[in-house]
Amino acid sequence: MQESGSQLNILAVVGGWSVEGEIDAHTAPHLAAALTEIPDTDVVIADFRGVTFMDSSGLRVLVEATTRAVDQGRELIISNPSSAVRRVIEVSGLNGTLQLRD
Amino acid sequence: MSTSRCGQCGSVSATTSSSTKVSIVKPAELVNRQSDDTLNNADTNRRTRPTSIGFRPFSSALIDRLQRVNVWRWLHASNNHACRRRAPTNFRSIRDKIDMHRGYPSEAPPKRASRSLSRSLSFEKHRIRIDTTHATWNDRPPRSQRRERVSHHNPGYRSAVMSDSPPSDRSDGRAIDTVDVELPLDTRYIATLRLIAASLAADARFSVDEIDDLRLALSEVWALMADRAPTGRVAVRFTSSTAPVESGLTITLGLVAADTDISPADPLTFDDLGRSILTSVVDSYAISGHAVSISKRPAEIVHG
């Protein structure tokens, strides 16, 4: 039987990840697990083109991953954020911490 | 009520068997008007031989009313496919059920029709309960009875919109919808709840961005509660008012008392991040003990 709840698909691609779905308290642990291993490139890109929803649980994961990437001398970029993702990052005042790029 | 098991496929039919609480409450005035119906040949048959799913017989007026809100089509389908249907436990089928509700406020409710149309779905497997009531201002009960009616489903809950709305200007077709959902406090159900909220907000003419804000707020509240009482249940009441000039949605989430293990001296509190998000995305929010209430109005009514 198909499990109920929000869905999140994370695909490892060259130099980062491609993320699709909704990131909330249910799916954030999956994202955290996927983002544990930072790819070995200077610029790591998380493609958020397919992310339709994100709440503060997702933010915490992203901030943590960004901090870890910076510690390793790398840069984590969130590319193609939807308006919903942009909104939550703006209202939480994390524009300076997270790197967004269209 | 007893559990009925399908002889062919062995599955318990959660939506249509007599073990569940699917019920259409027939408004009193429609019962009285039934004898006046001229198109009641079919009704007579139904009256003497109730449908297999255990509903009370339907008058043609009620069927007409149900067809307006797509409920009838669903009941009809349920009846025919009772054996083949599985319990609608997954996300997609729950959404289908909820989508039926969306036909409601977009068309003006008929003035002479029911005072309220109640519908309950009960999905035994995950014990999600959805009740909806729909009331128009034209048909509202006197103020003295209103409180009782509201608190009937969910003692201790009081909807701000229901009790505080001005009694004047009742002829503008303003409608109040109350949707009660009770579901396990598990993070997996937040997606379901967001979906209901988005659907109701769309009906209340929220813009896409405002719907996103509401979904976000709901998610924050749910995450806070799930963090504190991971095994509880939550009763959620959506009160949406739709009108040409005034719309809004109030959502109250309360831990069901019997299952909560939070002491009253230890109320829910948001951290800084949650608080700043909530402040930005809803018009107001309030925490009282183990209940959180958020409310939002669309900034600009989108016509059409």
Interface residues (C-beta under 8 A of the other chain):
Chain A: M1 Q2 E3 S4 G5 S6 E22 D24 A25 H26 F53 D55 S56 S57 L59 R60 S83 A84 R87 V88 V91 S92 G93
Chain B: T89 N90 F91 R92 I94 H126 T187 R188 Y189 I190 A191 T192 R194 D209 D212 D213 R215 L216 S219 E220 W222 A223 A226 D227 L273 G274 S276 I277 S280 V281
